[in-house]
Amino acid sequence: MLYAKRDNDGNIINLSDTPSSGADEEVSATDDEVIGFIFNNSSTTLSKKLLSETDTGMIRIVEDLIELLIQKNLIMFTDLPNAAQQKILMRNQIRSVFQPGDPLLVDDDELL
């Protein structure tokens, strides 16, 4: 989650990954206003931070997409590069350790 600091007119003037004085309003990296702020204030550090924040959700989307393509026989698991197969198998094995609803797993609803 990101935290926005706003000016007197309500415009975002700063974003942070932690709440601070004046920057305690939670905002999503996908909000139009946040995206506009990023484009108008090109900061490499901020852009990297936002990309990092959305990585977890994107990873889960890609995992689910690969699983769906395999289930529908549109691709074979063995069509994937060996390194990708190994990473997918490792993540599936790790996920199998956790129970549904475990807070260490990303909730499907949080991805959308």
C-alpha positions as CSV (number, residue, x, y, z in Angstrom):
1,M,0.0,0.0,0.0
2,L,1.1,3.6,-0.7
3,Y,0.4,6.6,1.4
4,A,-0.3,10.0,-0.2
5,K,0.5,13.5,1.1
6,R,-1.8,16.1,-0.4
7,D,-1.6,19.9,-0.8
8,N,-4.4,22.3,0.3
9,D,-6.2,21.8,-3.0
10,G,-6.2,18.0,-2.5
11,N,-3.6,17.2,-5.1
12,I,-1.0,14.5,-4.3
13,I,2.4,16.1,-3.7
14,N,4.2,13.0,-2.4
15,L,3.9,9.2,-2.1
16,S,5.5,7.0,0.5
17,D,5.5,3.3,1.3
18,T,5.0,4.0,5.0
19,P,2.6,6.4,6.7
20,S,4.1,9.6,8.0
21,S,3.1,13.0,9.2
22,G,0.8,14.4,6.5
23,A,1.1,11.2,4.4
24,D,-1.3,8.9,6.1
25,E,-4.0,8.4,3.4
26,E,-3.8,4.9,1.9
27,V,-3.9,4.9,-1.9
28,S,-3.5,2.2,-4.5
29,A,-0.7,2.1,-7.0
30,T,-3.4,1.6,-9.7
31,D,-5.5,4.7,-8.8
32,D,-5.7,7.1,-11.8
33,E,-4.6,10.0,-9.6
34,V,-1.5,8.1,-8.4
35,I,-0.6,7.0,-11.9
36,G,-0.9,10.7,-13.0
37,F,1.3,11.9,-10.2
38,I,4.0,9.3,-11.2
39,F,3.9,10.4,-14.8
40,N,4.1,14.0,-13.9
41,N,6.9,13.6,-11.3
42,S,9.3,11.1,-12.9
43,S,11.3,9.7,-9.9
44,T,13.2,6.6,-10.5
45,T,13.0,5.6,-6.9
46,L,9.3,6.1,-6.7
47,S,8.7,4.2,-10.0
48,K,10.8,1.3,-8.7
49,K,8.9,1.3,-5.4
50,L,5.6,1.2,-7.2
51,L,6.7,-1.6,-9.6
52,S,7.9,-3.6,-6.6
53,E,4.5,-3.1,-4.8
54,T,2.6,-4.5,-7.8
55,D,5.0,-7.4,-8.4
56,T,3.4,-9.8,-5.9
57,G,0.0,-9.4,-7.6
58,M,1.4,-9.8,-11.1
59,I,3.3,-13.0,-10.1
60,R,0.1,-14.5,-8.9
61,I,-1.7,-13.5,-12.1
62,V,1.0,-15.1,-14.2
63,E,1.0,-18.3,-12.1
64,D,-2.8,-18.5,-12.5
65,L,-2.6,-17.8,-16.2
66,I,0.0,-20.6,-16.7
67,E,-2.1,-23.0,-14.7
68,L,-5.3,-22.1,-16.7
69,L,-3.5,-22.5,-20.1
70,I,-2.2,-25.9,-19.0
71,Q,-5.6,-27.0,-17.7
72,K,-7.2,-26.1,-21.1
73,N,-4.4,-28.0,-22.9
74,L,-3.4,-24.8,-24.7
75,I,0.2,-25.4,-23.6
76,M,2.0,-28.3,-22.0
77,F,3.9,-27.8,-18.8
78,T,6.9,-29.3,-20.6
79,D,6.7,-26.6,-23.3
80,L,8.0,-24.1,-20.7
81,P,11.7,-23.6,-20.3
82,N,13.3,-25.9,-17.7
83,A,14.1,-23.0,-15.4
84,A,10.4,-21.9,-15.5
85,Q,9.2,-25.4,-14.7
86,Q,11.5,-25.6,-11.7
87,K,10.3,-22.3,-10.3
88,I,6.7,-23.2,-10.8
89,L,7.1,-26.6,-9.1
90,M,9.0,-24.9,-6.2
91,R,6.2,-22.3,-5.7
92,N,3.5,-25.0,-6.0
93,Q,5.3,-27.0,-3.4
94,I,5.6,-24.0,-1.0
95,R,2.0,-23.1,-1.5
96,S,0.9,-26.6,-0.6
97,V,2.4,-26.2,2.8
98,F,0.0,-23.3,3.7
99,Q,-3.7,-23.7,4.5
100,P,-6.3,-21.7,2.6
101,G,-6.7,-18.3,4.2
102,D,-3.2,-18.2,5.5
103,P,-2.1,-14.6,5.8
104,L,1.2,-15.4,4.2
105,L,-0.5,-16.1,0.9
106,V,-1.8,-13.4,-1.3
107,D,-5.6,-13.2,-1.3
108,D,-7.1,-13.7,-4.7
109,D,-9.4,-10.7,-4.1
110,E,-6.4,-8.4,-3.4
111,L,-5.1,-9.0,-6.9
112,L,-8.0,-7.3,-8.7
